[in-house]
Amino acid sequence: MIHARANRPYLFPHDGDVAPGQIDRCQDLTGDVTFSKDKVYEIGRDGILGYKKNTPSLKYTLKQYEYGSMDFWYKLANINIPESAGLDESIDLDDIKAKFFDISSVLTDEDIATTFRGTIWFPKLRVNGFSINIGDPDAIIERNFDLIGEDCKILDEKYFAYNRYAAAGAGDKTITLSPNAIAYASGDYIFKVLRVRGSTTTELEEGSGSNEWALTPPATLLVKTCEDGDIVKIYYMAATASTVPAWLDNDTDPDYLQAKNVEIYLKVGSGADERVYRLQSIGIDISFERTDYKEIGNPTVIQTGVKSKTVKVTLGRLMEDFTIEEVLRGTSVYPYIDTRNLAEDVVLTVKIFEEDTHDTFLMGYKITDLTATTISSNQPVEDYQKQNDSMESDNFLVTNDESEL
């Protein structure tokens, strides 16, 4: 049997010269592939003629404990971690909505020192939505990601291998793969070859023409028409693991972060931040209304788009005063809150710190242009009144630079 301790998930960004990396603090991985098939009949025949196979759909969910790192967010956005202070270190919804990435899980039987079972590979995933949740004052902060794609590939007792090559000078380049590639079908060895040229990433076709590639099995890859500085990324099946990426236990970042490590602020427009107290829960839920397109002659998705973005925030508390509603009403000085006239440019900021004394800032989330959608009160018998305030927007930002919040 395959135990969680012997399952090692990696994420491979599609665009740019961005190194793949392991997925840390992961608590749950679930991949569900649905095969869409239509029965085909004909007049004069009793029974099914066959099946029309439609494009499968993959729903992949991933849960992490919050650990104060931006690494996974950068990988989703297909960008490198900024190396210099003062650069924009934030990720917003536009950074991730159209990005592709692969996830592979290396599976070993029961213990990492025993039998290797293979790799499950999910190609060309996209973010369909995600959530940040703090369930109660003692809860661990959770990140939950809803990813979608079309395919699930099983590499039986084989590895999903990755090689990176940097071209020095222009011309055709010969790349020696390490480890060797092995065939996954008759005459087929390479899953894909990506070329990064400046800010453009292109998937190259197999062939002998310009801007194509050809393999002399098992390890000699010829890439045509390179330019100086091109980065070539090669993905294939191998009998041994790639040296990149190597799994390293992350003992540097916090194991997890809890509600006690958080400060939450509300304000209207450009006003002053007001810290919110007495909160019992907070949920931030983001969803994309996606539209993905294929083309005649090609069974794969070739273009993706997002029609709209929805960000929902719910603040739950025990009813004691009307502090949140006072913020939401804006600038009125009267002790009267008309819920029909609540502000429509509310800003929510969530700051996460390393310690419960809130000394060392790690990262934060910011949502602007929020407008109230629901105010819900509940008074159970023999209990304290509870109130949930829900708001909605279409933007979201995460950063590890406090000045960007």
C-alpha angles and dihedrals in degrees: 000000000000113000126200091248089062096047112092115186123200132185121216114197114218102209129060134358092304117146119234116243146185122268107242130204091015114166104177138014121188126175120183119183117195117198112210113208132166121207114238122209135173134207111263096028125101106214139013119327092198144290132284107219115216127192110291120233126222125202112192122182126191129186124197134180111236109255103168097255128128093198097102092046091053091049091052089051092048092234135121124248108267108258099200131060115247096037119121104273097177131108120208133181094269089058093061108024097089101029125119127209139163127230122201129183120204109213127204128179111261096307129038091234095058136060119349109221103185143260134290111212125195109190129202099006121178132197111256095175144315142202140213113209137184105181100189141342092280097041129118111242110250134202115201121189127197109202129180137197141138107248146056117189125194118207102197108218089336136107132239099236129203130194129182123201129185115205116226107199130351128291140060112332130207114211124193110214121222117225103026119259119243127202118265091184136004106306093348120116109146123066095195144334118213124194120203112202112173107307094340125092117195130185106225124218126232113254145088099269130097116299091015135109137224131192128215100199134276104012117346113102121182116200114192129219101008122174127215109279096021115146116214119199117194126193123190146134121276140175092230132041124266117249087230119090102025117186113245122177108244104231093154104071122061116280089234139329126233139207089267089066092061138092119191124201135187131191141157117244113313094342126123120290114253117201114230118223135187093038115155099187143000129197126188113188123183126188134177124211095220131198118191124186136204130188136226109273095025126083095198133081107263102177134028133192142173118227095190144353125220125194117187124188126191122188115193124195146155107261111253106130140347098258095132093045089050089057092045094053091064122214104349113135095197123098090241126100117196105193089203090067104047118144121270099203101063119155123210120195125186115192121193122201134192094233133039086239087066095230103131117050113214108171143323147203126229131189122183134189093035119169126193116255104168139014109190126185127189126187113184118192114268092007141091122273116258127204132194122195114196126194136178137210139149102236138073135175133191123189144157092214109090091201089065093061 
